[in-house]
Amino acid sequence: MSINRNNTSETPKKAALYVRVSTNYQIDRDSLPMQRQELITYAQLMFGINDYVVFEDAGYSGKNTDRPEFQNMMRRIRAGEFTHLLCWKIDRISRNLLDFASMYQELKDLGVTFVSKNEQFDTSTAIGEAMLKIILVFAELERNMTSERVTATMLSRAQNGLWNGGRVPYGYDYDKDSKTFSINQEEAFLVRKMYDLYSEHRSLVMVSRTLNEDGYASRAGNDWSPVSIFIILTNPFYTGIYRYNHYKIPGLKIEKDPSEWIEVPDHHPRIISDEQFDNVNRILQSNSRSKRLPGQQHTSKGTHIFGGLLYCGTCGSQYVSTPSRLLASGYRPSKYACPNLRKKKTCNTKSISDPVIGEFVLNYVLNMMHARAAFSSIHDTSDLQDALLNGGTFQNVDHIGKDGLDSCFHMFSSTPLDGKRFRKPKKATTIDPELKRLRAEKRKTERALDRLMNLYLYADNPISEKDFVIRKQALDDYLKEINENLGMIDRGRGIETISDENFIKRASYFIMSKELAGKDYIYFKKLAMDMDAEILRDFFQEIIDSIVMEGSNVKEIVFRNGLAHTFFYKDAEKPEA
């Protein structure tokens, strides 16, 4: 029996009566008056409902729910006006079972009883609910059978070397007439440059930064991100291989058994040699860390709290991590240094240890939490800056960069703090535009898939199976690509499916938040001695994307939500904020 929020003994019953005919012939034969009168009588005699509103759509097809009075009725149902919805037959609501199933679930959630007079479906009764569920089961079966047919067709096409559609990989052009790929020389030049740069720097961040600083843009005219470069560096398409049926779940990077993969070698001209592709992917594998953006430097487990987060503000290199000497107190910090200081002697930045970085970063995070909690008393960015630089740790900081300060002020003024991570400011930052674009593209593509499925299954003049298969696969591939990109961003932000490991990590974040709560200042060394270093490491790598150092000073902190704060010091020449 459905849960009925409105249909109680205390709530007066009120029915929405829906009638529809699709042709003038039906209208002329008095179908509407007949439906109307029988529904009124049925509501009165069977349910004792004398309070009702009749909604009539004359001359509208039942292939979808885009009808004025139907939409008006649903708006009023959502507003809580009705306890019952009565119709003559289910097909008066919609001939599209997908639309009907969606509407029925919404009615159920709203506690509204659905009744089909002719078919004797009354969802306030057990038999009525069961009969309706049988119809919906067959609708689901039809969808699944269609999906299986589509999958089999796609696999067959891939085995024959036929492109199943989707976004053409960067570096290539696709001729729809000849169904062949050719190299786009301008884009291919940049693909080769990405492989060369990564082989040299071993850092996705450095590759993206170099390309953007040199003025290279993506096909869409956007800046290059580490995620987009990772996709190119790991795609065997650039070695001439067409791979299909690789992942179990799009976006989660869960590979199927290799025996299920479809790989067609020499499918198209290659841009990258096998040797360079293998070398780059070996480096990516060695640098990758679970639950982090691909390509970030490996950090020894339980040792280097800030491993993989620190970058040199002079040359841009990622700091290397080494254990420092064991102190008399029993505490062993880590030491971080620019690799060019030791290897090439081209950088004169100083090495730095956990307590120096940790004291600054941890108390800055603490000040952000306090500033957010007391934001009602903060009137402008000047007040916010005073709050963020509160404490002796920040006595040598002259000011915070204007852009970061403005973004933080906007974020605090427009979004609540969720207690786990700082929410993304509405002001565009390094990750926001890409994340926003991907989410919008996902919504648009999902809507397109729904429309295509309805056109194939339920349209009066449906498209052919061949056209359906080709168009659906193109949308599926594009949606897969979007989900893969979103999946990598989300994993980098700590948003992922709950696993045992993830449960432990989230517990760690909770413990860390308890350590921060209620304190005005945190002494990092004492905290590090009392707490497992792995918990501290996970906490920082959950909320921080990177930390740029200049000597022993923290120059910039980039948070996982894209918020970037730059610090200018009193003992240095003051550039423009």
Legacy VTK file of the C-alpha trace (Angstrom):
# vtk DataFile Version 3.0
C-alpha trace
ASCII
DATASET POLYDATA
POINTS 577 float
0.000 0.000 0.000
1.344 3.399 -0.878
2.349 5.821 1.830
-0.216 8.599 1.678
0.864 11.901 3.150
-2.393 13.700 2.415
-5.059 10.980 2.366
-5.741 10.659 6.103
-8.884 10.831 8.159
-7.967 14.375 9.190
-7.245 15.593 5.653
-10.235 16.341 3.385
-10.160 14.349 0.174
-9.834 16.246 -3.077
-9.449 14.672 -6.494
-7.805 15.747 -9.727
-9.779 14.252 -12.622
-7.802 14.032 -15.839
-9.415 13.497 -19.254
-7.830 13.557 -22.700
-8.666 12.860 -26.306
-6.226 13.162 -29.152
-8.398 13.776 -32.264
-11.247 16.001 -33.340
-13.211 12.843 -34.157
-13.052 11.806 -30.544
-14.028 15.301 -29.423
-17.039 15.294 -31.759
-18.223 11.942 -30.407
-18.530 13.471 -26.942
-15.636 11.461 -25.541
-14.574 14.251 -23.212
-17.995 14.757 -21.595
-18.354 11.013 -21.177
-14.942 10.629 -19.483
-15.621 13.653 -17.319
-19.015 12.479 -16.056
-17.949 8.900 -15.361
-14.912 10.052 -13.398
-17.042 12.461 -11.337
-19.524 9.689 -10.553
-16.713 7.218 -9.756
-15.025 9.647 -7.376
-18.299 10.306 -5.548
-19.537 6.717 -5.259
-16.247 4.822 -4.717
-14.264 7.335 -2.646
-16.868 9.723 -1.291
-15.066 12.645 -2.920
-17.244 15.612 -3.812
-14.383 18.123 -4.012
-12.715 17.783 -7.376
-11.154 19.673 -10.298
-11.396 18.456 -13.892
-8.372 18.920 -16.154
-9.025 18.495 -19.883
-6.573 18.222 -22.781
-8.407 18.037 -26.090
-6.590 17.228 -29.302
-3.272 16.259 -27.641
-1.322 13.034 -28.266
-0.446 10.672 -25.437
3.099 9.979 -26.649
4.471 12.427 -24.064
3.285 14.560 -21.140
3.925 17.924 -22.758
0.271 18.997 -22.476
-0.914 22.265 -20.882
-3.624 20.984 -18.538
-1.607 17.915 -17.523
1.317 20.140 -16.545
-1.042 22.510 -14.715
-2.485 19.551 -12.818
0.950 18.246 -11.809
1.998 21.688 -10.519
-1.077 21.776 -8.284
-0.495 18.196 -7.120
3.088 19.100 -6.155
1.685 22.045 -4.194
-0.291 19.577 -2.035
-3.766 20.475 -3.307
-4.987 16.934 -4.139
-5.151 13.571 -2.367
-6.244 11.549 -5.447
-5.599 11.502 -9.190
-8.274 9.744 -11.290
-8.099 9.014 -15.005
-10.202 7.025 -17.495
-7.311 4.753 -18.620
-3.558 4.760 -18.125
-3.016 5.752 -21.759
-4.968 8.964 -21.039
-1.970 9.943 -18.882
0.679 8.749 -21.345
1.307 5.990 -23.877
4.973 6.245 -22.920
5.533 3.829 -20.023
8.725 5.604 -19.052
6.837 8.871 -18.602
4.069 7.094 -16.735
6.499 5.298 -14.424
8.191 8.592 -13.596
4.854 10.285 -12.889
3.637 7.395 -10.749
6.794 7.408 -8.621
6.344 11.139 -8.043
2.709 10.614 -6.991
3.794 7.883 -4.614
6.437 10.114 -3.070
3.840 12.866 -2.634
1.353 10.476 -1.006
-1.243 10.879 -3.763
-3.465 7.890 -4.635
-3.595 7.028 -8.344
-6.744 5.465 -9.821
-7.368 4.203 -13.363
-11.134 3.597 -13.643
-11.258 1.336 -16.679
-8.355 -0.842 -15.598
-9.404 -0.866 -11.941
-6.006 0.292 -10.710
-6.344 1.865 -7.299
-2.949 2.287 -5.631
-4.574 2.672 -2.230
-5.255 -1.099 -2.425
-2.731 -3.926 -2.438
-4.069 -5.501 -5.668
-4.082 -2.164 -7.459
-0.501 -1.488 -6.441
0.544 -4.991 -7.524
-1.117 -4.730 -10.944
0.552 -1.435 -11.600
3.931 -2.829 -10.606
3.476 -5.667 -13.133
3.076 -3.110 -15.911
6.166 -1.251 -14.763
8.172 -4.511 -14.608
7.365 -5.173 -18.250
8.410 -1.629 -19.103
11.757 -2.235 -17.379
12.124 -5.569 -19.199
11.577 -3.839 -22.516
14.244 -1.269 -21.711
16.730 -3.961 -20.662
16.135 -6.048 -23.786
16.676 -2.980 -25.922
19.898 -2.246 -24.036
21.157 -5.790 -24.607
20.443 -5.550 -28.346
22.257 -2.246 -28.520
25.267 -3.616 -26.608
25.553 -6.639 -28.890
25.395 -4.409 -31.959
28.066 -2.093 -30.574
30.419 -4.968 -29.774
29.981 -6.392 -33.249
30.717 -3.023 -34.850
33.834 -2.541 -32.714
35.170 -6.017 -33.570
34.865 -5.079 -37.234
36.853 -1.911 -36.628
33.867 0.414 -36.995
33.911 3.604 -34.971
30.981 3.606 -32.537
30.858 7.350 -32.292
31.628 9.802 -29.535
33.994 12.736 -29.341
36.856 12.428 -31.810
40.130 12.216 -29.845
42.236 15.366 -29.832
44.832 15.183 -32.589
42.538 13.526 -35.126
39.863 14.364 -37.681
37.083 11.942 -38.648
35.566 11.633 -42.129
31.943 10.480 -41.804
31.697 9.460 -45.436
34.795 7.243 -45.577
34.521 6.413 -41.836
38.252 6.919 -41.412
40.531 8.920 -39.139
43.303 11.231 -40.249
45.895 13.142 -38.227
45.211 16.794 -37.479
48.785 18.032 -37.750
48.297 21.164 -35.631
46.727 19.215 -32.768
49.124 16.283 -33.180
52.052 18.659 -32.635
50.621 19.543 -29.226
49.957 15.878 -28.366
53.619 15.064 -29.003
54.626 18.095 -26.936
52.533 16.814 -24.004
54.299 13.451 -24.087
57.718 15.126 -24.306
56.968 17.559 -21.485
55.670 14.843 -19.192
58.706 12.647 -19.888
60.854 15.617 -18.843
58.967 17.026 -15.846
56.999 13.951 -14.658
54.244 16.273 -13.474
50.785 16.831 -14.987
50.596 20.168 -13.203
53.838 21.325 -14.818
52.709 20.170 -18.287
49.384 22.014 -18.047
51.065 25.116 -16.621
53.687 25.144 -19.413
51.116 24.747 -22.183
48.866 27.459 -20.773
51.731 29.888 -20.227
52.873 29.301 -23.823
49.400 30.217 -25.071
48.202 26.782 -26.196
44.458 26.197 -25.830
42.274 23.104 -26.037
39.995 22.366 -28.983
37.221 24.232 -27.170
39.492 27.217 -26.523
39.932 26.496 -22.788
43.056 26.175 -20.677
44.596 22.740 -20.363
43.977 20.974 -17.046
45.922 18.053 -15.526
42.839 15.886 -16.029
42.534 16.569 -19.756
46.246 15.924 -20.263
46.028 12.682 -18.266
43.284 11.451 -20.610
45.494 12.060 -23.654
48.565 10.477 -22.077
46.709 7.287 -21.140
44.687 6.785 -24.320
46.148 4.005 -26.544
44.291 5.589 -29.466
47.426 7.674 -30.066
49.370 4.493 -30.843
46.878 3.492 -33.554
44.794 1.179 -31.330
41.009 1.378 -31.217
39.946 0.055 -27.796
36.337 -0.669 -26.848
34.522 -2.320 -23.908
37.347 -1.448 -21.537
35.560 -0.360 -18.353
32.758 -1.950 -16.351
31.291 1.334 -15.155
31.943 4.550 -17.114
33.642 7.168 -14.961
34.867 4.803 -12.235
37.884 3.424 -14.107
36.998 -0.153 -13.057
38.489 -2.262 -15.799
36.872 -5.357 -17.210
38.887 -8.523 -17.601
41.304 -7.976 -20.523
39.699 -10.952 -22.288
36.550 -8.799 -22.706
38.371 -5.859 -24.264
38.055 -5.239 -27.956
41.292 -3.863 -29.384
41.875 -3.261 -33.067
45.581 -2.527 -33.794
46.618 -0.368 -36.748
43.090 0.991 -36.856
44.276 4.494 -37.805
47.535 6.450 -38.161
49.538 6.667 -34.953
50.860 9.895 -33.400
52.914 8.392 -30.547
55.302 5.428 -30.656
54.691 2.374 -28.476
57.955 3.048 -26.646
57.070 6.611 -25.667
53.509 5.660 -24.712
54.734 2.831 -22.471
57.421 5.012 -20.878
54.983 7.828 -20.067
52.451 5.430 -18.586
55.101 3.760 -16.428
55.910 7.175 -14.964
52.215 7.944 -14.449
51.767 4.644 -12.670
54.716 5.211 -10.379
53.584 8.755 -9.575
49.928 7.980 -9.011
48.358 7.664 -5.588
45.062 6.087 -4.771
42.249 8.587 -4.267
44.255 11.438 -5.738
44.267 13.064 -9.135
46.255 10.830 -11.467
49.883 11.712 -11.811
50.451 13.295 -8.434
53.697 12.228 -6.786
53.740 9.174 -4.587
54.076 9.809 -0.888
55.523 7.155 1.411
52.752 5.756 3.578
52.500 7.249 7.036
55.665 9.356 6.684
55.556 12.535 4.626
52.541 14.608 5.663
52.929 17.176 2.873
54.358 14.824 0.237
53.089 15.609 -3.242
51.597 18.984 -2.204
54.631 21.305 -2.195
55.951 23.199 -5.216
58.894 25.529 -5.648
57.872 29.129 -6.226
61.143 29.813 -8.075
61.337 27.037 -10.674
57.921 25.357 -10.355
59.284 21.889 -9.544
57.490 19.583 -7.147
59.343 19.190 -3.845
60.883 15.841 -2.927
60.301 14.378 0.509
62.848 12.779 2.830
62.684 11.770 6.502
64.600 14.050 8.826
66.605 12.934 11.847
64.856 11.492 14.880
64.558 14.130 17.615
65.151 13.493 21.303
61.406 13.799 21.875
60.841 10.792 19.616
59.363 12.914 16.835
60.680 12.432 13.300
59.544 15.184 10.916
59.900 15.122 7.151
62.074 17.475 5.151
61.084 18.879 1.761
63.317 20.459 -0.863
63.308 21.488 -4.503
64.980 18.720 -6.597
66.933 21.340 -8.564
68.641 22.413 -5.345
70.323 19.036 -4.965
70.617 17.760 -8.531
71.152 20.690 -10.885
72.114 23.394 -8.414
69.901 25.727 -10.419
67.624 26.685 -7.560
68.612 28.329 -4.283
65.404 27.763 -2.320
65.746 26.487 1.227
64.551 23.093 2.439
61.695 23.140 4.911
60.268 20.750 7.498
56.813 19.613 8.627
56.475 21.865 11.709
57.140 25.083 9.763
54.672 24.291 6.990
52.163 22.632 9.286
52.052 25.471 11.807
51.252 27.963 9.042
48.793 25.899 6.999
46.939 24.293 9.894
46.342 27.551 11.713
45.322 29.250 8.493
42.695 26.546 7.998
41.673 27.029 11.636
41.325 30.786 11.071
39.164 30.108 8.010
36.858 27.964 10.115
36.643 30.650 12.811
36.066 33.376 10.195
33.252 31.396 8.646
31.627 30.778 12.025
31.825 34.497 12.927
31.071 35.828 9.453
28.070 37.850 10.642
30.532 40.225 12.327
32.770 40.501 9.213
31.695 43.438 7.065
34.280 43.545 4.280
37.420 41.896 2.933
39.587 43.958 5.273
37.846 42.408 8.282
38.157 38.974 6.689
41.891 39.440 6.128
42.376 40.406 9.779
40.565 37.243 10.835
42.529 34.994 8.471
45.897 36.436 9.601
45.128 36.261 13.292
47.949 34.852 15.423
51.720 35.118 15.748
52.326 32.651 12.903
51.186 35.293 10.403
52.927 38.342 11.906
55.272 38.649 8.907
52.456 38.414 6.321
51.631 41.855 4.974
48.466 40.974 3.068
46.591 38.317 1.123
46.144 38.528 -2.664
42.977 40.374 -3.614
41.490 37.709 -5.902
41.689 34.956 -3.306
40.389 37.221 -0.567
37.438 38.342 -2.694
36.584 34.737 -3.603
36.734 33.669 0.027
34.486 36.562 1.102
31.980 35.664 -1.603
32.075 32.002 -0.638
31.436 32.724 3.040
28.628 35.137 2.239
26.813 32.809 -0.173
27.320 29.247 1.059
27.095 27.468 4.421
30.077 25.574 5.752
29.517 21.831 5.504
32.112 20.921 8.134
34.215 18.687 5.871
35.488 20.782 3.022
35.238 24.314 1.822
32.636 24.712 -0.844
33.530 26.037 -4.234
33.148 29.810 -4.575
30.928 31.047 -7.351
33.754 33.171 -8.665
35.593 31.283 -11.382
38.768 29.572 -10.194
41.112 26.994 -11.622
38.690 24.081 -11.435
35.278 25.735 -11.351
34.772 26.430 -15.083
35.667 22.864 -16.102
33.538 21.323 -13.376
30.593 23.565 -14.258
30.930 22.786 -17.976
31.138 19.021 -17.419
28.068 18.967 -15.186
26.062 21.007 -17.709
27.192 18.730 -20.548
26.210 15.664 -18.527
22.689 16.970 -17.924
22.285 17.878 -21.593
23.546 14.492 -22.798
21.309 12.554 -20.396
18.289 14.496 -21.652
19.295 13.741 -25.230
19.520 10.013 -24.417
16.035 10.062 -22.892
14.586 11.790 -25.948
16.333 9.350 -28.285
15.032 6.331 -26.359
11.497 7.674 -26.438
11.808 8.392 -30.155
12.882 4.803 -30.809
10.504 2.962 -28.481
7.338 4.988 -28.421
7.154 7.435 -31.325
4.368 7.037 -33.859
7.044 7.069 -36.578
10.113 5.634 -34.764
13.636 5.893 -36.098
15.278 2.786 -37.509
17.246 0.475 -35.242
20.436 1.258 -37.189
20.047 5.014 -36.682
19.125 4.469 -33.068
22.193 2.321 -32.388
24.599 4.765 -33.988
23.141 7.854 -32.333
22.831 6.202 -28.934
26.400 4.958 -28.957
27.681 8.402 -29.838
25.797 9.840 -26.853
26.892 6.956 -24.584
30.546 7.448 -25.491
30.321 11.164 -24.899
28.591 10.576 -21.556
31.287 8.048 -20.659
33.984 10.601 -21.388
32.186 13.197 -19.264
31.793 10.751 -16.373
35.457 9.793 -16.575
36.481 13.426 -16.299
34.038 14.064 -13.465
35.162 10.882 -11.753
38.786 11.973 -11.737
37.918 15.435 -10.440
35.655 13.974 -7.777
38.253 11.481 -6.673
40.728 14.326 -6.380
38.200 16.163 -4.185
37.542 13.128 -2.020
34.063 12.479 -3.487
33.750 8.790 -4.293
31.920 5.576 -3.632
32.139 4.527 0.007
34.574 1.681 0.485
36.181 0.258 3.608
39.257 2.327 2.937
37.203 5.445 2.302
35.256 4.853 5.501
38.512 4.878 7.464
39.618 8.061 5.689
36.359 9.823 6.467
36.698 8.757 10.093
40.137 10.331 10.054
38.735 13.611 8.791
36.187 13.532 11.579
38.916 13.033 14.172
40.862 15.872 12.648
37.883 18.208 12.723
37.461 17.412 16.400
41.074 18.392 16.983
40.454 21.736 15.326
37.139 22.446 16.992
37.152 24.830 19.921
40.820 25.817 19.705
42.232 29.261 18.979
45.699 28.040 18.064
47.233 24.666 17.279
50.849 23.753 17.908
51.634 21.491 14.996
54.580 19.666 16.542
52.552 18.651 19.596
49.645 17.571 17.388
51.977 15.537 15.153
53.447 13.749 18.166
49.991 12.902 19.553
48.335 11.913 16.285
49.107 9.331 13.631
50.974 11.039 10.775
48.782 9.234 8.263
45.681 10.960 9.655
47.344 14.349 9.316
48.523 13.554 5.810
45.054 12.427 4.708
43.485 15.538 6.223
45.753 17.951 4.345
45.537 16.045 1.071
41.753 15.961 1.341
41.356 19.743 1.451
44.527 21.083 -0.245
45.558 20.766 -3.884
48.993 22.414 -3.701
51.252 24.653 -1.599
53.787 26.935 -3.295
56.890 27.796 -1.267
59.334 30.703 -1.512
62.246 29.885 0.751
60.781 29.156 4.187
57.590 31.117 3.440
54.285 29.733 2.244
53.612 31.756 -0.930
50.301 30.228 -2.023
47.745 27.656 -0.864
45.376 26.191 -3.463
42.448 24.333 -1.919
40.663 21.392 -3.537
37.620 23.565 -4.280
39.784 25.799 -6.468
40.141 28.624 -3.940
43.686 30.045 -4.083
45.209 32.333 -1.422
48.479 34.144 -2.148
50.541 35.642 0.695
52.757 38.736 0.491
55.350 39.267 3.214
56.545 42.417 4.984
60.230 41.742 4.407
59.769 41.475 0.637
59.047 44.035 -2.028
55.302 44.498 -2.186
53.921 43.691 -5.616
50.377 44.467 -6.657
47.843 42.309 -4.817
LINES 1 578
577 0 1 2 3 4 5 6 7 8 9 10 11 12 13 14 15 16 17 18 19 20 21 22 23 24 25 26 27 28 29 30 31 32 33 34 35 36 37 38 39 40 41 42 43 44 45 46 47 48 49 50 51 52 53 54 55 56 57 58 59 60 61 62 63 64 65 66 67 68 69 70 71 72 73 74 75 76 77 78 79 80 81 82 83 84 85 86 87 88 89 90 91 92 93 94 95 96 97 98 99 100 101 102 103 104 105 106 107 108 109 110 111 112 113 114 115 116 117 118 119 120 121 122 123 124 125 126 127 128 129 130 131 132 133 134 135 136 137 138 139 140 141 142 143 144 145 146 147 148 149 150 151 152 153 154 155 156 157 158 159 160 161 162 163 164 165 166 167 168 169 170 171 172 173 174 175 176 177 178 179 180 181 182 183 184 185 186 187 188 189 190 191 192 193 194 195 196 197 198 199 200 201 202 203 204 205 206 207 208 209 210 211 212 213 214 215 216 217 218 219 220 221 222 223 224 225 226 227 228 229 230 231 232 233 234 235 236 237 238 239 240 241 242 243 244 245 246 247 248 249 250 251 252 253 254 255 256 257 258 259 260 261 262 263 264 265 266 267 268 269 270 271 272 273 274 275 276 277 278 279 280 281 282 283 284 285 286 287 288 289 290 291 292 293 294 295 296 297 298 299 300 301 302 303 304 305 306 307 308 309 310 311 312 313 314 315 316 317 318 319 320 321 322 323 324 325 326 327 328 329 330 331 332 333 334 335 336 337 338 339 340 341 342 343 344 345 346 347 348 349 350 351 352 353 354 355 356 357 358 359 360 361 362 363 364 365 366 367 368 369 370 371 372 373 374 375 376 377 378 379 380 381 382 383 384 385 386 387 388 389 390 391 392 393 394 395 396 397 398 399 400 401 402 403 404 405 406 407 408 409 410 411 412 413 414 415 416 417 418 419 420 421 422 423 424 425 426 427 428 429 430 431 432 433 434 435 436 437 438 439 440 441 442 443 444 445 446 447 448 449 450 451 452 453 454 455 456 457 458 459 460 461 462 463 464 465 466 467 468 469 470 471 472 473 474 475 476 477 478 479 480 481 482 483 484 485 486 487 488 489 490 491 492 493 494 495 496 497 498 499 500 501 502 503 504 505 506 507 508 509 510 511 512 513 514 515 516 517 518 519 520 521 522 523 524 525 526 527 528 529 530 531 532 533 534 535 536 537 538 539 540 541 542 543 544 545 546 547 548 549 550 551 552 553 554 555 556 557 558 559 560 561 562 563 564 565 566 567 568 569 570 571 572 573 574 575 576
